[in-house]
Amino acid sequence: MATTPLARPLSRTQRFRPYYAPSEVLELIQLQAYMRVPVGEGSWERKQMSLVRIQQMRQVAIGFIERVGMRLGFPRRTIATAQSCWHRFHLHHPLKDFAYQDVSLAALLVASKLHDTLKKLREIQIAGSQVNQIVQGGNGLGEGDPQALEAHRPRLIAIERLLLQSLSFNFNLHRSLDPTLTENLPQTDLFTAIVRLCLSLGTGKRFAKLVFVLGVDLGRTTVGLSWPASVCAEGLVWLAKVLWEGQGEEVVLEEGWAIGQVEDHTEIAQALILIFLYLLPSPNLIATLQSTTGIRTSANSPSFSPSSFPSPIENTRIGLVGSAGMGMGMGMGMGGLSEKDKALRLMGLPMTLALGLSARNERVAVAAGGGGGGRSALFEKRVKTMNAFEVVPLTEEQWQKVQIRLRGRFVEAQRSRVQSRARGREWRGVKEGEREVEEYKLERGRKDLEREERERGRKEGLVSAVGGVNVPSEEEEREREKLSRPGSILYQF
């Protein structure tokens, strides 16, 4: 008996959700992170990816977006929006179904249109090809095969449409959590919010620079899917304040300085610290790189970097573990590095850590070259002036101390607060989202069960036997899914 096709629904309404609860984000990420493991001839089963594997895949993609965006000369807001679009895309689409390079290039294309920093798709493709060459040890100067780029173009356009559908075709990604505000009122981006907040607080330029660079690395986390830019900026100021106080300098934040809650600020800061801990290079690699600080090309070279530690922000031909020449001359070959340090070649080093290491090297160089004569006054001035990134920890133990201080500040803020407002109303649509997730799980379970029945019937020969069970084939299953799709989708935001 053939399967009865389902009636096509006339339409479906999809409402845009600007923000998801952090627990919901984690559940959606894990739901879309699985692999197909073969269990026999023509058969497979679904296997959940580990959290470490998920994090590695996400950081590789975000580092790729960083490199390509900087190579194209995109401003920070465009790169950050592309990273946010990548995170949002994989809340609704499996990681295994799309190459991270394809989704990254499509996200950059969408972000360039959203911020009016337009680049042709071909330019983005060429930049992506050059970055791939650099990562693989090439010079990154070629433009690729024109025919291959043209053949790849339709796939990127198709992913762009899927990405826009995941956004519900809403181009205002910066919303407020306050439901009393107008839903379609445009909000500011993260970096504008950081500058305005630091100006209103009256902080120094060095402190504001530290907060800004922390904002650059915030794109590696998923907190932008849960909080608006204004609250994220406050969380970065909160983290920078804790880092600043670790060096004996205090930044005063008066009561009522933020619109967000201390719980939000702490979660944002902790999420960024976890990324730093995950991408922190080993002490052996840091020592090796510090010993090779002087081996760098001139500032006019395309491989010049202000940091002794290559990072995604630079347009460099020297990989994370050094070029072949450096590897042979200084003992920095791939063989002497751990698997984690090798993986950093793809994921890239966050800008905060790279500039922190550069500040340490600069301080050592100033101290070594300040011996007497006419340079003594300049030396004293430079020694007294602390680089903003000298407060950035470079070891796991130091970051753990920052987490302890952050927890202490959180407890103090809770004690001084009279009463906390309810948090349940911050993330609207959570109930509907949970219901959609359960429906998705049931639908996926049904498909897995039908696939298992089909494979069992194929093995036992029940399909061809007289009176056997007619299990739908893969072609029939795809046709059924096609018929079950709605005729039209109404997007609301």
Secondary structure, DSSP 8 states (H G I E B T S, - for coil): ---------SEEEEE--S---HHHHHHHHHHT-EEEEEEETTEEEEEE--HHHHHHHHHHHHHHHHHHHHHHT--HHHHHHHHHHHHHHTTTS-STTS-HHHHHHHHHHHHHHHTT----HHHHHHHHHHHHHHHTTS-S-----HHHHHHHHHHHHHHHHHHHHHTTT-------S-TTS-TT-----HHHHHHHHHHHHT--HHHHHHHHHHHHHHTTSSGGGTS-HHHHHHHHHHHHHHHHHTTT------TT--SS-HHHHHHHHHHHHHHHHHT---HHHHHHHHHTTT----TTSTT--SSSS--TTS--SS-TT--HHHHHHHS--GGGS-HHHHHHHHH---HHHHHHHHHHHHHHHHHHT--SGGGHHHHHHHHHS--GGGGS--SHHHHHHHHHHHHHHHHHHHHH-S----STTTSTTHHHHHHHHHHHHHHHHHHHHHHHHHHHHHHHTTTTSTT------HHHHHHHHHHHS-SEEEEE-
